[in-house]
Amino acid sequence: MGNYGEPLLDKNKNLIGYELNKNEYATVEVYYNDNNLLCNKVSIKEFDKINLSFNPETFNFWLDVRTEKGFTREY
């Protein structure tokens, strides 16, 4: 559920997202839903490699929810 690609780090070596492939980058928001299940909201965004920052516009997203048997992915 947490292995989305190559980690992207900021200048302080903090995780800011993932490189899915050479043209796709993702941010991951981790939270607990109303049923107290761990969720990862994965958003595909444009990434500026020079400034190490994401464009706020989201191209696509999905939600991974931890379950007893693994996780479910909702689009």
PDB file with one MODEL, atoms N, CA, C and O in Angstrom:
MODEL        1
ATOM      1  N   MET A   1       0.826  -1.185   0.000  1.00  0.00           N
ATOM      2  CA  MET A   1       0.000   0.000   0.000  1.00  0.00           C
ATOM      3  C   MET A   1       0.871   1.248   0.000  1.00  0.00           C
ATOM      4  O   MET A   1       0.411   2.301  -0.443  1.00  0.00           O
ATOM      5  N   GLY A   2       2.096   1.174   0.474  1.00  0.00           N
ATOM      6  CA  GLY A   2       2.932   2.356   0.538  1.00  0.00           C
ATOM      7  C   GLY A   2       4.050   2.386  -0.487  1.00  0.00           C
ATOM      8  O   GLY A   2       4.856   3.316  -0.479  1.00  0.00           O
ATOM      9  N   ASN A   3       4.125   1.399  -1.368  1.00  0.00           N
ATOM     10  CA  ASN A   3       5.199   1.343  -2.346  1.00  0.00           C
ATOM     11  C   ASN A   3       4.683   1.851  -3.690  1.00  0.00           C
ATOM     12  O   ASN A   3       4.185   1.077  -4.508  1.00  0.00           O
ATOM     13  N   TYR A   4       4.806   3.162  -3.909  1.00  0.00           N
ATOM     14  CA  TYR A   4       4.250   3.770  -5.114  1.00  0.00           C
ATOM     15  C   TYR A   4       5.289   4.060  -6.178  1.00  0.00           C
ATOM     16  O   TYR A   4       4.921   4.422  -7.295  1.00  0.00           O
ATOM     17  N   GLY A   5       6.538   3.919  -5.888  1.00  0.00           N
ATOM     18  CA  GLY A   5       7.586   4.209  -6.851  1.00  0.00           C
ATOM     19  C   GLY A   5       8.826   4.716  -6.146  1.00  0.00           C
ATOM     20  O   GLY A   5       9.016   4.478  -4.953  1.00  0.00           O
ATOM     21  N   GLU A   6       9.669   5.417  -6.887  1.00  0.00           N
ATOM     22  CA  GLU A   6      10.895   5.975  -6.319  1.00  0.00           C
ATOM     23  C   GLU A   6      10.563   7.182  -5.447  1.00  0.00           C
ATOM     24  O   GLU A   6       9.859   8.085  -5.900  1.00  0.00           O
ATOM     25  N   PRO A   7      11.049   7.220  -4.217  1.00  0.00           N
ATOM     26  CA  PRO A   7      10.763   8.352  -3.345  1.00  0.00           C
ATOM     27  C   PRO A   7      11.350   9.663  -3.887  1.00  0.00           C
ATOM     28  O   PRO A   7      12.459   9.686  -4.420  1.00  0.00           O
ATOM     29  N   LEU A   8      10.588  10.747  -3.741  1.00  0.00           N
ATOM     30  CA  LEU A   8      11.054  12.094  -4.058  1.00  0.00           C
ATOM     31  C   LEU A   8      11.304  12.812  -2.743  1.00  0.00           C
ATOM     32  O   LEU A   8      10.425  12.870  -1.883  1.00  0.00           O
ATOM     33  N   LEU A   9      12.494  13.356  -2.587  1.00  0.00           N
ATOM     34  CA  LEU A   9      12.873  14.018  -1.347  1.00  0.00           C
ATOM     35  C   LEU A   9      13.098  15.498  -1.593  1.00  0.00           C
ATOM     36  O   LEU A   9      13.564  15.893  -2.662  1.00  0.00           O
ATOM     37  N   ASP A  10      12.763  16.329  -0.589  1.00  0.00           N
ATOM     38  CA  ASP A  10      13.057  17.747  -0.699  1.00  0.00           C
ATOM     39  C   ASP A  10      14.513  17.995  -0.322  1.00  0.00           C
ATOM     40  O   ASP A  10      15.269  17.049  -0.103  1.00  0.00           O
ATOM     41  N   LYS A  11      14.905  19.255  -0.247  1.00  0.00           N
ATOM     42  CA  LYS A  11      16.295  19.605   0.047  1.00  0.00           C
ATOM     43  C   LYS A  11      16.738  19.155   1.433  1.00  0.00           C
ATOM     44  O   LYS A  11      17.930  18.979   1.685  1.00  0.00           O
ATOM     45  N   ASN A  12      15.761  18.968   2.341  1.00  0.00           N
ATOM     46  CA  ASN A  12      16.063  18.509   3.700  1.00  0.00           C
ATOM     47  C   ASN A  12      15.933  16.996   3.850  1.00  0.00           C
ATOM     48  O   ASN A  12      15.961  16.468   4.961  1.00  0.00           O
ATOM     49  N   LYS A  13      15.793  16.311   2.728  1.00  0.00           N
ATOM     50  CA  LYS A  13      15.679  14.846   2.678  1.00  0.00           C
ATOM     51  C   LYS A  13      14.358  14.325   3.258  1.00  0.00           C
ATOM     52  O   LYS A  13      14.285  13.182   3.710  1.00  0.00           O
ATOM     53  N   ASN A  14      13.308  15.173   3.245  1.00  0.00           N
ATOM     54  CA  ASN A  14      11.978  14.751   3.668  1.00  0.00           C
ATOM     55  C   ASN A  14      11.217  14.200   2.473  1.00  0.00           C
ATOM     56  O   ASN A  14      11.316  14.744   1.373  1.00  0.00           O
ATOM     57  N   LEU A  15      10.467  13.142   2.672  1.00  0.00           N
ATOM     58  CA  LEU A  15       9.671  12.553   1.607  1.00  0.00           C
ATOM     59  C   LEU A  15       8.555  13.509   1.211  1.00  0.00           C
ATOM     60  O   LEU A  15       7.772  13.937   2.059  1.00  0.00           O
ATOM     61  N   ILE A  16       8.476  13.853  -0.092  1.00  0.00           N
ATOM     62  CA  ILE A  16       7.422  14.747  -0.569  1.00  0.00           C
ATOM     63  C   ILE A  16       6.517  14.073  -1.590  1.00  0.00           C
ATOM     64  O   ILE A  16       5.465  14.618  -1.925  1.00  0.00           O
ATOM     65  N   GLY A  17       6.894  12.911  -2.089  1.00  0.00           N
ATOM     66  CA  GLY A  17       6.085  12.210  -3.069  1.00  0.00           C
ATOM     67  C   GLY A  17       6.855  11.058  -3.680  1.00  0.00           C
ATOM     68  O   GLY A  17       7.855  10.588  -3.138  1.00  0.00           O
ATOM     69  N   TYR A  18       6.350  10.608  -4.849  1.00  0.00           N
ATOM     70  CA  TYR A  18       6.946   9.456  -5.517  1.00  0.00           C
ATOM     71  C   TYR A  18       7.010   9.690  -7.018  1.00  0.00           C
ATOM     72  O   TYR A  18       6.131  10.327  -7.596  1.00  0.00           O
ATOM     73  N   GLU A  19       8.062   9.167  -7.641  1.00  0.00           N
ATOM     74  CA  GLU A  19       8.154   9.142  -9.098  1.00  0.00           C
ATOM     75  C   GLU A  19       7.627   7.786  -9.543  1.00  0.00           C
ATOM     76  O   GLU A  19       8.246   6.756  -9.275  1.00  0.00           O
ATOM     77  N   LEU A  20       6.481   7.784 -10.224  1.00  0.00           N
ATOM     78  CA  LEU A  20       5.875   6.541 -10.674  1.00  0.00           C
ATOM     79  C   LEU A  20       6.582   6.021 -11.919  1.00  0.00           C
ATOM     80  O   LEU A  20       6.820   4.821 -12.052  1.00  0.00           O
ATOM     81  N   ASN A  21       6.912   6.925 -12.820  1.00  0.00           N
ATOM     82  CA  ASN A  21       7.718   6.647 -14.002  1.00  0.00           C
ATOM     83  C   ASN A  21       8.306   7.987 -14.451  1.00  0.00           C
ATOM     84  O   ASN A  21       8.156   8.981 -13.741  1.00  0.00           O
ATOM     85  N   LYS A  22       8.955   8.039 -15.581  1.00  0.00           N
ATOM     86  CA  LYS A  22       9.650   9.264 -15.998  1.00  0.00           C
ATOM     87  C   LYS A  22       8.718  10.449 -16.229  1.00  0.00           C
ATOM     88  O   LYS A  22       9.170  11.594 -16.227  1.00  0.00           O
ATOM     89  N   ASN A  23       7.428  10.195 -16.428  1.00  0.00           N
ATOM     90  CA  ASN A  23       6.488  11.272 -16.724  1.00  0.00           C
ATOM     91  C   ASN A  23       5.375  11.440 -15.702  1.00  0.00           C
ATOM     92  O   ASN A  23       4.551  12.343 -15.844  1.00  0.00           O
ATOM     93  N   GLU A  24       5.327  10.601 -14.678  1.00  0.00           N
ATOM     94  CA  GLU A  24       4.245  10.676 -13.695  1.00  0.00           C
ATOM     95  C   GLU A  24       4.803  10.741 -12.281  1.00  0.00           C
ATOM     96  O   GLU A  24       5.721  10.010 -11.910  1.00  0.00           O
ATOM     97  N   TYR A  25       4.215  11.643 -11.512  1.00  0.00           N
ATOM     98  CA  TYR A  25       4.638  11.855 -10.134  1.00  0.00           C
ATOM     99  C   TYR A  25       3.404  11.892  -9.247  1.00  0.00           C
ATOM    100  O   TYR A  25       2.326  12.285  -9.693  1.00  0.00           O
ATOM    101  N   ALA A  26       3.558  11.485  -7.998  1.00  0.00           N
ATOM    102  CA  ALA A  26       2.406  11.394  -7.107  1.00  0.00           C
ATOM    103  C   ALA A  26       2.716  11.946  -5.726  1.00  0.00           C
ATOM    104  O   ALA A  26       3.831  11.829  -5.218  1.00  0.00           O
ATOM    105  N   THR A  27       1.689  12.554  -5.134  1.00  0.00           N
ATOM    106  CA  THR A  27       1.726  12.899  -3.722  1.00  0.00           C
ATOM    107  C   THR A  27       0.839  11.890  -3.004  1.00  0.00           C
ATOM    108  O   THR A  27      -0.078  11.330  -3.603  1.00  0.00           O
ATOM    109  N   VAL A  28       1.108  11.660  -1.735  1.00  0.00           N
ATOM    110  CA  VAL A  28       0.317  10.720  -0.948  1.00  0.00           C
ATOM    111  C   VAL A  28      -0.085  11.401   0.356  1.00  0.00           C
ATOM    112  O   VAL A  28       0.760  11.836   1.139  1.00  0.00           O
ATOM    113  N   GLU A  29      -1.396  11.481   0.565  1.00  0.00           N
ATOM    114  CA  GLU A  29      -1.941  12.023   1.811  1.00  0.00           C
ATOM    115  C   GLU A  29      -2.416  10.833   2.653  1.00  0.00           C
ATOM    116  O   GLU A  29      -3.268  10.065   2.208  1.00  0.00           O
ATOM    117  N   VAL A  30      -1.878  10.679   3.846  1.00  0.00           N
ATOM    118  CA  VAL A  30      -2.210   9.558   4.720  1.00  0.00           C
ATOM    119  C   VAL A  30      -3.145  10.057   5.822  1.00  0.00           C
ATOM    120  O   VAL A  30      -2.878  11.074   6.463  1.00  0.00           O
ATOM    121  N   TYR A  31      -4.249   9.325   6.036  1.00  0.00           N
ATOM    122  CA  TYR A  31      -5.210   9.702   7.077  1.00  0.00           C
ATOM    123  C   TYR A  31      -6.057   8.484   7.442  1.00  0.00           C
ATOM    124  O   TYR A  31      -5.988   7.448   6.781  1.00  0.00           O
ATOM    125  N   TYR A  32      -6.853   8.620   8.496  1.00  0.00           N
ATOM    126  CA  TYR A  32      -7.809   7.581   8.898  1.00  0.00           C
ATOM    127  C   TYR A  32      -9.209   8.044   8.523  1.00  0.00           C
ATOM    128  O   TYR A  32      -9.577   9.188   8.787  1.00  0.00           O
ATOM    129  N   ASN A  33     -10.002   7.148   7.899  1.00  0.00           N
ATOM    130  CA  ASN A  33     -11.352   7.514   7.498  1.00  0.00           C
ATOM    131  C   ASN A  33     -12.319   7.404   8.672  1.00  0.00           C
ATOM    132  O   ASN A  33     -11.905   7.148   9.803  1.00  0.00           O
ATOM    133  N   ASP A  34     -13.611   7.598   8.398  1.00  0.00           N
ATOM    134  CA  ASP A  34     -14.637   7.571   9.451  1.00  0.00           C
ATOM    135  C   ASP A  34     -14.753   6.211  10.126  1.00  0.00           C
ATOM    136  O   ASP A  34     -15.239   6.128  11.255  1.00  0.00           O
ATOM    137  N   ASN A  35     -14.320   5.146   9.462  1.00  0.00           N
ATOM    138  CA  ASN A  35     -14.339   3.797  10.038  1.00  0.00           C
ATOM    139  C   ASN A  35     -13.016   3.442  10.707  1.00  0.00           C
ATOM    140  O   ASN A  35     -12.783   2.283  11.050  1.00  0.00           O
ATOM    141  N   ASN A  36     -12.151   4.436  10.893  1.00  0.00           N
ATOM    142  CA  ASN A  36     -10.836   4.290  11.514  1.00  0.00           C
ATOM    143  C   ASN A  36      -9.924   3.342  10.728  1.00  0.00           C
ATOM    144  O   ASN A  36      -9.105   2.630  11.309  1.00  0.00           O
ATOM    145  N   LEU A  37     -10.077   3.343   9.400  1.00  0.00           N
ATOM    146  CA  LEU A  37      -9.216   2.554   8.534  1.00  0.00           C
ATOM    147  C   LEU A  37      -8.163   3.470   7.918  1.00  0.00           C
ATOM    148  O   LEU A  37      -8.464   4.596   7.521  1.00  0.00           O
ATOM    149  N   LEU A  38      -6.933   2.983   7.843  1.00  0.00           N
ATOM    150  CA  LEU A  38      -5.836   3.747   7.261  1.00  0.00           C
ATOM    151  C   LEU A  38      -6.067   3.937   5.768  1.00  0.00           C
ATOM    152  O   LEU A  38      -6.348   2.977   5.050  1.00  0.00           O
ATOM    153  N   CYS A  39      -5.947   5.184   5.301  1.00  0.00           N
ATOM    154  CA  CYS A  39      -6.173   5.516   3.895  1.00  0.00           C
ATOM    155  C   CYS A  39      -4.988   6.294   3.341  1.00  0.00           C
ATOM    156  O   CYS A  39      -4.379   7.106   4.036  1.00  0.00           O
ATOM    157  N   ASN A  40      -4.676   6.031   2.084  1.00  0.00           N
ATOM    158  CA  ASN A  40      -3.695   6.807   1.327  1.00  0.00           C
ATOM    159  C   ASN A  40      -4.406   7.390   0.127  1.00  0.00           C
ATOM    160  O   ASN A  40      -4.874   6.647  -0.736  1.00  0.00           O
ATOM    161  N   LYS A  41      -4.497   8.723   0.056  1.00  0.00           N
ATOM    162  CA  LYS A  41      -5.034   9.376  -1.136  1.00  0.00           C
ATOM    163  C   LYS A  41      -3.845   9.715  -2.029  1.00  0.00           C
ATOM    164  O   LYS A  41      -3.008  10.545  -1.676  1.00  0.00           O
ATOM    165  N   VAL A  42      -3.779   9.068  -3.184  1.00  0.00           N
ATOM    166  CA  VAL A  42      -2.672   9.224  -4.111  1.00  0.00           C
ATOM    167  C   VAL A  42      -3.128  10.140  -5.247  1.00  0.00           C
ATOM    168  O   VAL A  42      -4.098   9.840  -5.943  1.00  0.00           O
ATOM    169  N   SER A  43      -2.421  11.258  -5.430  1.00  0.00           N
ATOM    170  CA  SER A  43      -2.766  12.226  -6.461  1.00  0.00           C
ATOM    171  C   SER A  43      -1.637  12.330  -7.477  1.00  0.00           C
ATOM    172  O   SER A  43      -0.478  12.523  -7.111  1.00  0.00           O
ATOM    173  N   ILE A  44      -1.985  12.199  -8.765  1.00  0.00           N
ATOM    174  CA  ILE A  44      -1.006  12.332  -9.840  1.00  0.00           C
ATOM    175  C   ILE A  44      -0.926  13.808 -10.213  1.00  0.00           C
ATOM    176  O   ILE A  44      -1.928  14.425 -10.575  1.00  0.00           O
ATOM    177  N   LYS A  45       0.288  14.368 -10.119  1.00  0.00           N
ATOM    178  CA  LYS A  45       0.480  15.796 -10.352  1.00  0.00           C
ATOM    179  C   LYS A  45       1.743  16.037 -11.166  1.00  0.00           C
ATOM    180  O   LYS A  45       2.606  15.165 -11.273  1.00  0.00           O
ATOM    181  N   GLU A  46       1.836  17.230 -11.736  1.00  0.00           N
ATOM    182  CA  GLU A  46       3.043  17.656 -12.422  1.00  0.00           C
ATOM    183  C   GLU A  46       4.088  18.033 -11.369  1.00  0.00           C
ATOM    184  O   GLU A  46       3.762  18.654 -10.357  1.00  0.00           O
ATOM    185  N   PHE A  47       5.339  17.654 -11.613  1.00  0.00           N
ATOM    186  CA  PHE A  47       6.408  17.899 -10.650  1.00  0.00           C
ATOM    187  C   PHE A  47       7.501  18.749 -11.276  1.00  0.00           C
ATOM    188  O   PHE A  47       7.953  18.471 -12.387  1.00  0.00           O
ATOM    189  N   ASP A  48       7.923  19.782 -10.563  1.00  0.00           N
ATOM    190  CA  ASP A  48       9.009  20.664 -10.996  1.00  0.00           C
ATOM    191  C   ASP A  48      10.300  20.160 -10.355  1.00  0.00           C
ATOM    192  O   ASP A  48      10.523  20.355  -9.160  1.00  0.00           O
ATOM    193  N   LYS A  49      11.150  19.509 -11.156  1.00  0.00           N
ATOM    194  CA  LYS A  49      12.384  18.923 -10.624  1.00  0.00           C
ATOM    195  C   LYS A  49      13.377  19.977 -10.155  1.00  0.00           C
ATOM    196  O   LYS A  49      14.166  19.715  -9.246  1.00  0.00           O
ATOM    197  N   ILE A  50      13.356  21.156 -10.750  1.00  0.00           N
ATOM    198  CA  ILE A  50      14.298  22.211 -10.361  1.00  0.00           C
ATOM    199  C   ILE A  50      13.968  22.754  -8.975  1.00  0.00           C
ATOM    200  O   ILE A  50      14.857  22.911  -8.138  1.00  0.00           O
ATOM    201  N   ASN A  51      12.685  23.041  -8.733  1.00  0.00           N
ATOM    202  CA  ASN A  51      12.263  23.611  -7.446  1.00  0.00           C
ATOM    203  C   ASN A  51      11.808  22.558  -6.442  1.00  0.00           C
ATOM    204  O   ASN A  51      11.466  22.889  -5.307  1.00  0.00           O
ATOM    205  N   LEU A  52      11.802  21.292  -6.854  1.00  0.00           N
ATOM    206  CA  LEU A  52      11.348  20.184  -6.005  1.00  0.00           C
ATOM    207  C   LEU A  52       9.975  20.470  -5.415  1.00  0.00           C
ATOM    208  O   LEU A  52       9.768  20.406  -4.204  1.00  0.00           O
ATOM    209  N   SER A  53       9.031  20.792  -6.320  1.00  0.00           N
ATOM    210  CA  SER A  53       7.677  21.105  -5.854  1.00  0.00           C
ATOM    211  C   SER A  53       6.642  20.573  -6.848  1.00  0.00           C
ATOM    212  O   SER A  53       6.929  20.372  -8.028  1.00  0.00           O
ATOM    213  N   PHE A  54       5.433  20.351  -6.332  1.00  0.00           N
ATOM    214  CA  PHE A  54       4.326  19.851  -7.137  1.00  0.00           C
ATOM    215  C   PHE A  54       3.421  20.996  -7.559  1.00  0.00           C
ATOM    216  O   PHE A  54       3.202  21.941  -6.802  1.00  0.00           O
ATOM    217  N   ASN A  55       2.895  20.901  -8.785  1.00  0.00           N
ATOM    218  CA  ASN A  55       1.863  21.807  -9.252  1.00  0.00           C
ATOM    219  C   ASN A  55       0.585  21.447  -8.494  1.00  0.00           C
ATOM    220  O   ASN A  55       0.316  20.261  -8.300  1.00  0.00           O
ATOM    221  N   PRO A  56      -0.210  22.423  -8.061  1.00  0.00           N
ATOM    222  CA  PRO A  56      -1.413  22.089  -7.287  1.00  0.00           C
ATOM    223  C   PRO A  56      -2.494  21.348  -8.079  1.00  0.00           C
ATOM    224  O   PRO A  56      -3.352  20.702  -7.477  1.00  0.00           O
ATOM    225  N   GLU A  57      -2.472  21.425  -9.424  1.00  0.00           N
ATOM    226  CA  GLU A  57      -3.486  20.760 -10.231  1.00  0.00           C
ATOM    227  C   GLU A  57      -3.284  19.245 -10.201  1.00  0.00           C
ATOM    228  O   GLU A  57      -2.174  18.753 -10.401  1.00  0.00           O
ATOM    229  N   THR A  58      -4.370  18.516  -9.949  1.00  0.00           N
ATOM    230  CA  THR A  58      -4.344  17.054  -9.920  1.00  0.00           C
ATOM    231  C   THR A  58      -4.866  16.505 -11.239  1.00  0.00           C
ATOM    232  O   THR A  58      -5.951  16.883 -11.681  1.00  0.00           O
ATOM    233  N   PHE A  59      -4.103  15.614 -11.875  1.00  0.00           N
ATOM    234  CA  PHE A  59      -4.515  14.994 -13.133  1.00  0.00           C
ATOM    235  C   PHE A  59      -5.418  13.785 -12.899  1.00  0.00           C
ATOM    236  O   PHE A  59      -6.361  13.548 -13.654  1.00  0.00           O
ATOM    237  N   ASN A  60      -5.125  13.032 -11.858  1.00  0.00           N
ATOM    238  CA  ASN A  60      -5.858  11.816 -11.543  1.00  0.00           C
ATOM    239  C   ASN A  60      -5.608  11.505 -10.070  1.00  0.00           C
ATOM    240  O   ASN A  60      -4.626  11.974  -9.494  1.00  0.00           O
ATOM    241  N   PHE A  61      -6.489  10.721  -9.462  1.00  0.00           N
ATOM    242  CA  PHE A  61      -6.247  10.314  -8.076  1.00  0.00           C
ATOM    243  C   PHE A  61      -6.986   9.018  -7.787  1.00  0.00           C
ATOM    244  O   PHE A  61      -7.923   8.642  -8.491  1.00  0.00           O
ATOM    245  N   TRP A  62      -6.539   8.344  -6.733  1.00  0.00           N
ATOM    246  CA  TRP A  62      -7.233   7.167  -6.232  1.00  0.00           C
ATOM    247  C   TRP A  62      -7.023   7.093  -4.729  1.00  0.00           C
ATOM    248  O   TRP A  62      -6.187   7.797  -4.162  1.00  0.00           O
ATOM    249  N   LEU A  63      -7.799   6.225  -4.100  1.00  0.00           N
ATOM    250  CA  LEU A  63      -7.753   6.064  -2.654  1.00  0.00           C
ATOM    251  C   LEU A  63      -7.465   4.603  -2.345  1.00  0.00           C
ATOM    252  O   LEU A  63      -8.197   3.718  -2.788  1.00  0.00           O
ATOM    253  N   ASP A  64      -6.402   4.343  -1.587  1.00  0.00           N
ATOM    254  CA  ASP A  64      -6.089   3.004  -1.096  1.00  0.00           C
ATOM    255  C   ASP A  64      -6.523   2.936   0.364  1.00  0.00           C
ATOM    256  O   ASP A  64      -6.137   3.782   1.170  1.00  0.00           O
ATOM    257  N   VAL A  65      -7.324   1.930   0.704  1.00  0.00           N
ATOM    258  CA  VAL A  65      -7.845   1.770   2.065  1.00  0.00           C
ATOM    259  C   VAL A  65      -7.383   0.429   2.604  1.00  0.00           C
ATOM    260  O   VAL A  65      -7.628  -0.611   1.992  1.00  0.00           O
ATOM    261  N   ARG A  66      -6.709   0.451   3.762  1.00  0.00           N
ATOM    262  CA  ARG A  66      -6.234  -0.777   4.410  1.00  0.00           C
ATOM    263  C   ARG A  66      -7.427  -1.560   4.936  1.00  0.00           C
ATOM    264  O   ARG A  66      -8.302  -0.996   5.594  1.00  0.00           O
ATOM    265  N   THR A  67      -7.466  -2.859   4.648  1.00  0.00           N
ATOM    266  CA  THR A  67      -8.516  -3.743   5.139  1.00  0.00           C
ATOM    267  C   THR A  67      -7.865  -4.912   5.863  1.00  0.00           C
ATOM    268  O   THR A  67      -6.639  -5.009   5.917  1.00  0.00           O
ATOM    269  N   GLU A  68      -8.669  -5.785   6.408  1.00  0.00           N
ATOM    270  CA  GLU A  68      -8.143  -6.965   7.103  1.00  0.00           C
ATOM    271  C   GLU A  68      -7.392  -7.891   6.150  1.00  0.00           C
ATOM    272  O   GLU A  68      -6.479  -8.602   6.572  1.00  0.00           O
ATOM    273  N   LYS A  69      -7.765  -7.889   4.868  1.00  0.00           N
ATOM    274  CA  LYS A  69      -7.177  -8.798   3.887  1.00  0.00           C
ATOM    275  C   LYS A  69      -6.153  -8.120   2.983  1.00  0.00           C
ATOM    276  O   LYS A  69      -5.699  -8.732   2.016  1.00  0.00           O
ATOM    277  N   GLY A  70      -5.782  -6.894   3.263  1.00  0.00           N
ATOM    278  CA  GLY A  70      -4.821  -6.161   2.433  1.00  0.00           C
ATOM    279  C   GLY A  70      -5.259  -4.731   2.275  1.00  0.00           C
ATOM    280  O   GLY A  70      -5.236  -3.961   3.235  1.00  0.00           O
ATOM    281  N   PHE A  71      -5.666  -4.361   1.056  1.00  0.00           N
ATOM    282  CA  PHE A  71      -6.206  -3.030   0.829  1.00  0.00           C
ATOM    283  C   PHE A  71      -7.133  -3.049  -0.370  1.00  0.00           C
ATOM    284  O   PHE A  71      -7.066  -3.945  -1.212  1.00  0.00           O
ATOM    285  N   THR A  72      -7.995  -2.053  -0.435  1.00  0.00           N
ATOM    286  CA  THR A  72      -8.847  -1.847  -1.604  1.00  0.00           C
ATOM    287  C   THR A  72      -8.435  -0.537  -2.247  1.00  0.00           C
ATOM    288  O   THR A  72      -7.978   0.386  -1.573  1.00  0.00           O
ATOM    289  N   ARG A  73      -8.600  -0.468  -3.553  1.00  0.00           N
ATOM    290  CA  ARG A  73      -8.271   0.749  -4.300  1.00  0.00           C
ATOM    291  C   ARG A  73      -9.573   1.266  -4.922  1.00  0.00           C
ATOM    292  O   ARG A  73     -10.281   0.546  -5.626  1.00  0.00           O
ATOM    293  N   GLU A  74      -9.860   2.542  -4.635  1.00  0.00           N
ATOM    294  CA  GLU A  74     -11.073   3.183  -5.161  1.00  0.00           C
ATOM    295  C   GLU A  74     -10.652   4.305  -6.084  1.00  0.00           C
ATOM    296  O   GLU A  74      -9.793   5.116  -5.736  1.00  0.00           O
ATOM    297  N   TYR A  75     -11.267   4.356  -7.286  1.00  0.00           N
ATOM    298  CA  TYR A  75     -10.989   5.413  -8.252  1.00  0.00           C
ATOM    299  C   TYR A  75     -12.108   6.405  -8.268  1.00  0.00           C
ATOM    300  O   TYR A  75     -12.060   7.378  -9.021  1.00  0.00           O
TER     301      TYR A  75
ENDMDL
END
